[in-house]
Amino acid sequence: MQLITVKIDKPETTNFILGQSHFIKTVEDVHEALITAVPGIRFGLAFCEASGKCLVRWSGTDSGLEDLARRNALAIGAGHSFIVVLGDGFYPINVLNTIKAVPEVCRIFCATANPTEVVLADTEDTWSQLLPGYKIDYQPPTLVLFSEMVRSECGGASAASGPGCGPGSACRSWEG
């Protein structure tokens, strides 16, 4: 196992929230919660799946903030993690309780504008060495980024709700 750090890439005064969720519908539910709690809020939101094709889903009310959230989620690449990047003049204190109240949100790790690095444990070498001893054919995970629609084992799916079901899941999972 190797520990690595990923720096959150953002402008100096931009606030963000990093958390963990357990459901692929997180993007839709957190988006709805934010726009309901704070009318006119500007944000970008991205979520890393932990099953199927390990897609990164994103949404928001500001395309620049959506792009920033998406790039940070891709850099972190940990299944079940999400990041909300807030626009200028919007602060975590205004939305934290709202996000925590979303049923699938498990925890909030960080809510700040301070420089931040995320510590990750890379276990790919461990699994590729350990599982063959149990006669399990280990396939390294892949991360897929898409927008609009994608075809899955369960039919068509949007970038917000998407696939996330189907046999043979092979991807990273982040358990806090």
C-alpha positions as CSV (number, residue, x, y, z in Angstrom):
1,M,0.0,0.0,0.0
2,Q,1.3,3.4,-1.0
3,L,0.1,6.7,0.5
4,I,-0.3,9.6,-1.9
5,T,-1.5,13.1,-1.6
6,V,-3.7,15.1,-4.0
7,K,-3.7,18.9,-3.7
8,I,-7.2,20.4,-4.1
9,D,-6.8,22.7,-7.2
10,K,-8.8,26.0,-6.7
11,P,-8.4,29.7,-6.5
12,E,-7.1,30.9,-3.1
13,T,-10.4,32.2,-1.7
14,T,-12.7,29.6,-3.1
15,N,-14.5,27.4,-0.6
16,F,-15.1,23.7,-1.1
17,I,-16.7,20.8,0.7
18,L,-15.2,17.3,0.4
19,G,-17.4,14.4,1.6
20,Q,-18.4,10.7,1.2
21,S,-21.6,9.3,0.0
22,H,-22.9,5.8,-0.8
23,F,-25.2,6.2,-3.7
24,I,-24.9,7.2,-7.4
25,K,-27.9,9.5,-7.2
26,T,-25.8,11.8,-4.9
27,V,-25.3,14.4,-7.6
28,E,-29.0,14.9,-8.2
29,D,-29.9,14.9,-4.5
30,V,-27.1,17.3,-3.4
31,H,-27.8,19.6,-6.3
32,E,-31.5,19.8,-5.5
33,A,-30.7,20.3,-1.8
34,L,-28.3,23.2,-2.5
35,I,-30.5,25.1,-4.9
36,T,-33.5,24.7,-2.5
37,A,-31.5,25.8,0.6
38,V,-29.8,28.9,-1.0
39,P,-31.6,30.5,-3.9
40,G,-29.2,31.8,-6.5
41,I,-26.2,29.7,-5.2
42,R,-23.4,29.2,-7.6
43,F,-21.6,25.9,-7.3
44,G,-20.0,22.9,-9.0
45,L,-20.4,19.4,-7.8
46,A,-18.7,16.1,-8.8
47,F,-19.1,12.5,-7.5
48,C,-16.8,9.5,-8.1
49,E,-18.7,6.2,-8.5
50,A,-17.3,3.0,-6.9
51,S,-19.0,0.4,-9.0
52,G,-19.5,-0.5,-12.6
53,K,-17.4,1.7,-14.9
54,C,-16.4,4.1,-12.0
55,L,-17.8,7.1,-13.7
56,V,-17.4,10.7,-12.5
57,R,-20.8,12.5,-12.4
58,W,-21.1,16.3,-12.1
59,S,-23.6,19.1,-12.0
60,G,-23.9,22.6,-10.8
61,T,-25.1,26.1,-11.6
62,D,-21.8,27.5,-12.9
63,S,-19.9,25.8,-15.7
64,G,-16.5,27.0,-14.4
65,L,-17.2,25.7,-11.0
66,E,-18.5,22.4,-12.4
67,D,-15.3,22.0,-14.4
68,L,-13.2,22.7,-11.2
69,A,-15.2,20.2,-9.2
70,R,-14.9,17.6,-12.0
71,R,-11.1,18.1,-12.3
72,N,-10.6,17.7,-8.6
73,A,-12.8,14.6,-8.4
74,L,-10.8,13.0,-11.3
75,A,-7.6,13.9,-9.5
76,I,-8.8,12.3,-6.2
77,G,-10.5,9.3,-8.0
78,A,-11.7,7.7,-4.8
79,G,-15.1,5.9,-5.1
80,H,-18.0,7.4,-3.1
81,S,-16.2,10.7,-2.7
82,F,-17.8,14.0,-3.7
83,I,-16.6,17.6,-3.9
84,V,-18.7,20.8,-3.9
85,V,-16.9,23.9,-5.1
86,L,-18.7,27.1,-4.0
87,G,-18.8,30.4,-5.9
88,D,-17.6,33.7,-4.5
89,G,-19.8,34.9,-1.7
90,F,-21.1,31.4,-0.8
91,Y,-19.7,29.7,2.3
92,P,-19.8,26.1,3.7
93,I,-21.6,27.4,6.8
94,N,-24.7,28.2,4.7
95,V,-25.0,24.7,3.2
96,L,-23.3,22.1,5.5
97,N,-26.4,21.1,7.4
98,T,-28.3,20.9,4.2
99,I,-25.7,18.6,2.6
100,K,-25.4,16.5,5.8
101,A,-29.2,16.0,5.7
102,V,-29.1,14.3,2.3
103,P,-29.8,10.7,3.2
104,E,-26.9,9.1,1.2
105,V,-24.2,11.5,2.5
106,C,-22.1,9.6,5.0
107,R,-19.8,12.3,6.2
108,I,-18.0,15.5,5.5
109,F,-14.3,15.4,5.6
110,C,-13.4,19.0,4.9
111,A,-15.2,22.4,4.4
112,T,-12.8,25.2,3.8
113,A,-11.1,27.8,1.6
114,N,-7.7,26.9,3.0
115,P,-5.0,25.1,1.0
116,T,-5.8,21.4,1.3
117,E,-4.3,18.0,0.3
118,V,-6.2,14.8,0.4
119,V,-4.3,11.7,1.6
120,L,-5.2,8.5,-0.3
121,A,-4.0,4.9,0.1
122,D,-3.3,3.2,-3.2
123,T,-4.0,-0.5,-2.8
124,E,-3.8,-1.6,-6.5
125,D,-0.4,-3.3,-5.9
126,T,-1.8,-5.1,-2.9
127,W,-4.8,-6.5,-4.7
128,S,-2.9,-7.6,-7.8
129,Q,-0.5,-9.5,-5.5
130,L,-3.0,-10.9,-3.0
131,L,-6.0,-12.0,-5.0
132,P,-4.3,-14.4,-7.4
133,G,-3.4,-16.5,-4.3
134,Y,-7.1,-17.0,-3.8
135,K,-7.6,-17.9,-7.5
136,I,-9.3,-14.5,-8.2
137,D,-8.5,-12.9,-11.5
138,Y,-7.9,-9.3,-10.5
139,Q,-8.7,-6.6,-13.1
140,P,-7.4,-3.1,-12.3
141,P,-10.1,-0.5,-12.1
142,T,-10.6,2.2,-14.8
143,L,-12.1,5.6,-14.4
144,V,-14.5,6.8,-17.1
145,L,-15.7,10.4,-17.6
146,F,-18.8,11.1,-19.6
147,S,-21.5,13.7,-20.0
148,E,-25.0,13.5,-21.5
149,M,-26.1,9.8,-21.8
150,V,-24.3,6.5,-21.6
151,R,-25.5,2.9,-22.3
152,S,-25.2,0.5,-19.3
153,E,-26.1,-3.0,-18.3
154,C,-29.3,-1.4,-17.0
155,G,-30.2,0.7,-20.1
156,G,-29.6,4.3,-20.9
157,A,-28.5,6.6,-18.1
158,S,-27.8,10.3,-17.6
159,A,-24.6,11.9,-16.2
160,A,-26.5,12.7,-13.0
161,S,-28.0,9.3,-12.2
162,G,-26.2,7.0,-14.6
163,P,-25.4,3.4,-14.5
164,G,-23.8,1.9,-11.4
165,C,-25.3,-1.5,-11.6
166,G,-24.3,-4.6,-13.4
167,P,-22.0,-7.6,-12.8
168,G,-18.2,-7.6,-12.6
169,S,-17.6,-4.3,-10.8
170,A,-13.9,-3.5,-10.8
171,C,-13.1,-0.2,-9.3
172,R,-11.6,1.6,-6.3
173,S,-13.7,2.1,-3.2
174,W,-13.0,4.7,-0.6
175,E,-14.2,3.7,2.8
176,G,-13.7,6.4,5.4
